[in-house]
């Protein structure tokens, strides 16, 4: 017995001060050692002053990444659709023949897809905590684009009809495609949607007023019809999508990865259909003008394309610059830049054909339907791969403001 006691290891003074569970004296079975190590890890994490490691983010499924990559190919879809509209305008006849109902339903579907990715509290927090960003964006919308429309048309020496069309395009509100591009660009989607609603409602008064001041022609706008259209294609689908997200979260969780791609495809179909609808008329107009002025195609049509490009470039660049000067966050800068640079060219075509005698007035808005979407979607694709460095701070500021 004495020899057995002598063979056991004696605890030293240092080991006596430690808990017995941390230094076992007798050999333990594997299961006991496993339970002991787990208990030690739990006890170690529970010690005060030591923070637990953050949980690892779940890996993104490959099909989610594939859908996001497909949604980022918006420029390719618009470019291919525009090429088809030029080569075979009748390819979109099935969609154009159902207008304006097909346009309204498509715009509503795009807004519904956006609403599925948002929550009502995002909008309430936006209206409550960031009214400055909304007012700032709407003010930029109706100052930058109309001013540059007048400046560019005068600088390039466009004829009166084409100048009026470019100014009319600049005075139009933000287009619904800007919400899709903002989503692709990782911008502030709630801000973009609210700006679209506010600028469209403001178009009832501001579009005819600014066009009269800058272009010297008054464009009557049906205020009731425009307001009802805004409610149908913007406000109601967004609220419906947000309500569906609250009522059926599991279903929306499965559908949400498909929403950006569906919205991008619908927006591409709408833009190319508007372009194809006016291409035949514009081609005949260009042919008539070319018979009168032989260098029209090589001169004026090139100037119109350049003017439309410069107008949207100014909207993107200056919109981002003034938002940065105003001290807004990166996601808000992207939303304002895209919202200012992308106009409702469909509304411009409708107003031009309905209220101007010269069909050339519709040429800048019709060309904008393709040029603007290619430029905006390309910018959104670039920003998609540049994650905003202060995205977490923006969320914190929104909830703490």
Secondary structure as GFF3:
##gff-version 3
##sequence-region A 1 401
A	DSSP	alpha_helix	2	7	.	.	.	ID=ss1
A	DSSP	alpha_helix	13	16	.	.	.	ID=ss2
A	DSSP	three_ten_helix	20	22	.	.	.	ID=ss3
A	DSSP	alpha_helix	30	46	.	.	.	ID=ss4
A	DSSP	alpha_helix	62	71	.	.	.	ID=ss5
A	DSSP	alpha_helix	74	87	.	.	.	ID=ss6
A	DSSP	three_ten_helix	89	92	.	.	.	ID=ss7
A	DSSP	alpha_helix	93	96	.	.	.	ID=ss8
A	DSSP	alpha_helix	101	116	.	.	.	ID=ss9
A	DSSP	alpha_helix	120	129	.	.	.	ID=ss10
A	DSSP	alpha_helix	131	155	.	.	.	ID=ss11
A	DSSP	alpha_helix	160	171	.	.	.	ID=ss12
A	DSSP	alpha_helix	177	184	.	.	.	ID=ss13
A	DSSP	alpha_helix	189	215	.	.	.	ID=ss14
A	DSSP	alpha_helix	223	230	.	.	.	ID=ss15
A	DSSP	pi_helix	231	235	.	.	.	ID=ss16
A	DSSP	alpha_helix	236	247	.	.	.	ID=ss17
A	DSSP	alpha_helix	249	292	.	.	.	ID=ss18
A	DSSP	alpha_helix	300	325	.	.	.	ID=ss19
A	DSSP	alpha_helix	330	341	.	.	.	ID=ss20
A	DSSP	alpha_helix	345	355	.	.	.	ID=ss21
A	DSSP	alpha_helix	361	384	.	.	.	ID=ss22
A	DSSP	alpha_helix	391	400	.	.	.	ID=ss23
###
